[in-house]
Amino acid sequence: MTTTKAAMLAVLGATVITSTAQILWKFGMGAGSSAVTGAFIIAGLAMYAIGAGILIMALRHGELSVLYPIIALSYVWVALLASGILGEVLSVQNWAGIIVIIAGVALIGAGAK
């Protein structure tokens, strides 16, 4: 099976959506809301479900061994969003990890059929 670029982009989009969901969860818990009823929590759950749906659909159009590692980019997006939105500071080690993750995903993607 050949992995389409559209499938890779869909998985990439799903990682951005699910990472945004995690930021919403953080906002929701920071606001002292209930894990079940808070608006940020519910919005995050909805976004996570949308991201999962996109991932499932994308898997029909490519190799699991190529598409699934793209999910590792979620770590990158969460770190960048946490830094930009929540003001969390990224250390040199964080940046090194981000670079390694991006390089690894790029290598796997380059090896796709």
C-alpha positions as CSV (number, residue, x, y, z in Angstrom):
1,M,0.0,0.0,0.0
2,T,1.2,3.5,-0.8
3,T,0.8,6.3,1.7
4,T,-0.7,9.4,0.2
5,K,0.4,12.9,1.0
6,A,-3.2,13.7,1.8
7,A,-3.1,11.0,4.5
8,M,0.1,12.4,6.0
9,L,-1.4,15.9,6.0
10,A,-4.6,14.6,7.6
11,V,-2.6,12.9,10.4
12,L,-0.6,16.1,10.9
13,G,-3.8,18.1,11.2
14,A,-5.2,15.6,13.7
15,T,-2.1,16.1,15.8
16,V,-2.6,19.9,15.8
17,I,-6.3,19.4,16.8
18,T,-5.6,16.9,19.6
19,S,-2.7,19.1,20.9
20,T,-5.1,22.1,21.0
21,A,-7.5,19.9,22.9
22,Q,-4.9,19.2,25.5
23,I,-4.3,23.0,26.0
24,L,-8.1,23.4,26.4
25,W,-8.0,20.7,29.1
26,K,-5.2,22.6,30.9
27,F,-7.3,25.8,30.8
28,G,-10.3,23.8,32.0
29,M,-8.5,22.4,35.0
30,G,-6.8,25.6,35.7
31,A,-10.2,27.4,36.0
32,G,-11.1,25.0,38.7
33,S,-13.9,23.4,36.6
34,S,-15.1,19.9,37.0
35,A,-13.5,17.3,34.7
36,V,-17.0,16.4,33.5
37,T,-18.9,19.7,33.2
38,G,-16.3,22.4,32.4
39,A,-16.7,24.1,29.1
40,F,-13.0,23.9,28.3
41,I,-12.9,20.2,29.2
42,I,-16.0,19.4,27.0
43,A,-14.5,21.5,24.1
44,G,-11.2,19.6,24.5
45,L,-13.0,16.3,24.5
46,A,-14.9,17.3,21.3
47,M,-11.7,18.3,19.6
48,Y,-10.0,15.1,20.6
49,A,-12.8,13.1,19.1
50,I,-12.6,15.1,15.9
51,G,-8.8,14.5,15.8
52,A,-9.3,10.8,16.4
53,G,-11.9,10.6,13.6
54,I,-9.5,12.3,11.2
55,L,-6.8,9.9,12.2
56,I,-9.0,6.9,11.6
57,M,-10.0,8.1,8.2
58,A,-6.4,8.8,7.2
59,L,-5.3,5.3,8.2
60,R,-7.4,4.0,5.3
61,H,-5.0,5.8,2.8
62,G,-1.6,4.8,4.0
63,E,0.7,2.5,5.9
64,L,0.3,2.4,9.6
65,S,4.1,2.3,10.0
66,V,4.4,5.7,8.2
67,L,1.3,7.5,9.5
68,Y,1.3,6.5,13.2
69,P,4.8,8.0,14.0
70,I,3.5,11.4,12.8
71,I,1.5,11.4,16.0
72,A,4.8,12.0,17.8
73,L,4.5,15.6,16.5
74,S,1.8,16.1,19.2
75,Y,4.6,16.4,21.7
76,V,6.1,19.3,19.6
77,W,2.7,21.1,19.2
78,V,1.9,20.8,22.9
79,A,5.3,22.2,23.9
80,L,5.0,25.1,21.4
81,L,1.4,25.8,22.4
82,A,2.3,25.6,26.1
83,S,5.1,28.0,25.6
84,G,3.1,30.5,23.4
85,I,-0.2,30.4,25.2
86,L,0.5,29.3,28.7
87,G,3.9,31.1,29.0
88,E,5.8,27.9,29.9
89,V,9.5,28.1,29.3
90,L,11.2,25.6,27.0
91,S,14.7,24.5,28.1
92,V,17.6,23.7,25.8
93,Q,16.8,20.0,26.4
94,N,13.1,20.6,25.3
95,W,14.3,22.2,22.1
96,A,16.8,19.4,21.5
97,G,13.9,16.9,22.0
98,I,11.7,18.8,19.6
99,I,14.4,18.7,16.9
100,V,15.0,15.0,17.4
101,I,11.2,14.3,17.1
102,I,10.9,16.4,13.9
103,A,14.0,14.7,12.4
104,G,12.7,11.2,13.3
105,V,9.2,11.9,11.8
106,A,10.9,13.3,8.7
107,L,13.1,10.3,8.3
108,I,10.1,7.9,8.6
109,G,8.1,10.0,6.1
110,A,11.0,10.0,3.6
111,G,11.0,6.3,3.7
112,A,7.4,6.0,2.8
113,K,6.4,4.2,-0.4
